[in-house]
Amino acid sequence: MLRKEQNDLLTQTGPGTSGGRLFRSYWIPALLAGELPENDCPPVRVKLLSERLIAFRDTNGRYGLMDEFCAHRGVSLWFARNEECGLRCPYHGWKYDVTGQCLDVPSEPEASGFANKIKLKSYPMIERGGVLWTYMGDPEAQPPLPEWEFITVPPAQTYTSKRIQESNWLQAMEGGIDSSHVSFLHRGDLNSDPLFKGAKGNQYNLNDSRPVFEVVESPGGLYIGARRNAEEGKYYWRITQWVMPSFTMIAPRGNHSVHGHFWIPIDDETCWAWSFDYHPIRDLTAAEVSAMRDGKGIHVRTEPGGYRPVANKDNDYLIDRAAQKAGRTFSGVEGIGMQDASLQESMGPVVDRTKENLVSTDNGIIMARHRLLRAVKALVDKGATPPGVAIEHQKVRSAAIVLPPDEPFKEGAREAMIARPSVAPASV
Amino acid sequence: MSTAAELRFRLQAPNSKGRSTAVIALDAASESFIRRLSEDQWNHATFLKAPIADTPGDPQSDDGWMTTIDDRQTRVRDEVGAADQVIMVASAGGHAEAAGLVGRACSFKRVTTTALIVGTAGASDADVSKTLAQLRPWSLMVVISDSEDYVTDMMTALRV
């Protein structure tokens, strides 16, 4: 349970809000690089943190992210011509560069200098690992560029997708750190999904539906360990990483790729669910990439030309009651990503946390909220840099590992939870 | 059906009844913390100090006595049996052997246990591990936190 004012503080991320200030402390994913595939390509509309923005790539390959609307009469610059190092509004020809600076106002004499006085709000945007990242905070406090392992491995080793989720970011993120639902909601997929099946760890999952949890604070967020019984009195641990504010990384299975999410607010009632898969030491196979594109694993099939899932609330997520009854899927919804999204969206755009009844196994979620609230307060009261900004907080991995019964996972998996180039992930 | 407009049609009737919670300090350091905590406003909480087995030194003892925060003696089984959930609090490096006595009583009565290790900021990994080893066999959930505030937040979240 959260009080209403706490819920508001964490779920509202627009300009001027405390939660928004937290998100504006980080580099966040804005677009897939493939959305701006070449110089002078069409601009793309994107809403982030309740701000409507236009993204474009200019003649020289520079990326721009700025206020979507022309300063003259408020026309959307999605209609603009991307030409000669700037976006030109088609209404009266006003032209802007990637910094939002107006370069040309055709109706005014050039010598008047009027264009110099016009500048749209803009944010830096850079490409890293096939993702375009932006920083929307105070320019004076801009952190170092992101260093998540999935964007630093060679391109052939990584795959990233995104989809729209029609819920607030927090309830989506909380699903990412809620390990106890896997044995129920996703049990039908562990042995059938091509990106999960065949791992020995799956049997530990399926044989023990009542895991025991340990939640440990990490420098950047949390380690959430789910413990199940293995052979000879040992424990099978699945360790999820959560790095503030909204990076989650799920424990791997067998030799499959490692995966996780970013949950980025579009506005207070929708968010971008970013999903990544990568392998630290090998290329992804053609079959794996094909499965990811086809919506397997944590990825989702989206409508052609957009990012709304094919299965969505308007078609009841294509629920298949026969598959549910037969046990092929536990909820009747196909695909791990949509199984999560369908239930999280069903809570409503912003779940009313004053009505929830949490239990002991929800301590990962409770602790994440506690840390978020603490970080927001420290940021607002003292200007303290929140966890997750520092590069060392980003060099993390989830892990699946079998340990002796008396060994704390934080110690037994200490090395496995650090991202090291060319070192294989700890996986079972 | 999950639109903001539809939210106003959600039932406003209460969806749960109060749960009784026994909050048990397992060592001296956590006892003073529990005492402070007991001064806050809670719905259905009992605050207790580290139990002593009927036969001290017997690691298999499954009943004993403990003391309420206002120094009233009470049986472990009675307190655990009256609770819907038990929260055990231990300080990092503290002596948490009493977790076994509480844990066995919880196991017997089928009561959910949560264990918290607090005060980890200045503690060594060895200290945390020692306490963790005593708590782990008896806890459905273990939380290791450097913030005592977390206990308050967790209890609020669990509607204690």
Chai-1 contact restraints between the chains, C-beta under 6 A:
chainA,res_idxA,chainB,res_idxB,connection_type,confidence,min_distance_angstrom,max_distance_angstrom,comment,restraint_id
A,M1,B,A157,contact,1.0,0.0,6.0,A-B,restraint_1
A,M1,B,R159,contact,1.0,0.0,6.0,A-B,restraint_2
A,V212,B,L140,contact,1.0,0.0,6.0,A-B,restraint_3
A,F213,B,M141,contact,1.0,0.0,6.0,A-B,restraint_4
A,E214,B,V142,contact,1.0,0.0,6.0,A-B,restraint_5
A,V215,B,V143,contact,1.0,0.0,6.0,A-B,restraint_6
A,V216,B,I144,contact,1.0,0.0,6.0,A-B,restraint_7
A,E217,B,S145,contact,1.0,0.0,6.0,A-B,restraint_8
A,K313,B,S2,contact,1.0,0.0,6.0,A-B,restraint_9
A,E345,B,S2,contact,1.0,0.0,6.0,A-B,restraint_10
A,S346,B,S2,contact,1.0,0.0,6.0,A-B,restraint_11
A,G348,B,S2,contact,1.0,0.0,6.0,A-B,restraint_12
A,G348,B,L7,contact,1.0,0.0,6.0,A-B,restraint_13
A,P349,B,A4,contact,1.0,0.0,6.0,A-B,restraint_14
A,N357,B,S16,contact,1.0,0.0,6.0,A-B,restraint_15
A,L358,B,A157,contact,1.0,0.0,6.0,A-B,restraint_16
A,L358,B,L158,contact,1.0,0.0,6.0,A-B,restraint_17
A,S360,B,T112,contact,1.0,0.0,6.0,A-B,restraint_18
A,S360,B,T114,contact,1.0,0.0,6.0,A-B,restraint_19
A,S360,B,L140,contact,1.0,0.0,6.0,A-B,restraint_20
A,S360,B,M141,contact,1.0,0.0,6.0,A-B,restraint_21
A,T361,B,M141,contact,1.0,0.0,6.0,A-B,restraint_22
A,N363,B,M141,contact,1.0,0.0,6.0,A-B,restraint_23
A,N363,B,V143,contact,1.0,0.0,6.0,A-B,restraint_24
A,I366,B,M154,contact,1.0,0.0,6.0,A-B,restraint_25
A,I366,B,A157,contact,1.0,0.0,6.0,A-B,restraint_26
A,H370,B,Y150,contact,1.0,0.0,6.0,A-B,restraint_27
A,H370,B,D153,contact,1.0,0.0,6.0,A-B,restraint_28
A,D406,B,A133,contact,1.0,0.0,6.0,A-B,restraint_29
A,P408,B,S129,contact,1.0,0.0,6.0,A-B,restraint_30
A,P408,B,L132,contact,1.0,0.0,6.0,A-B,restraint_31
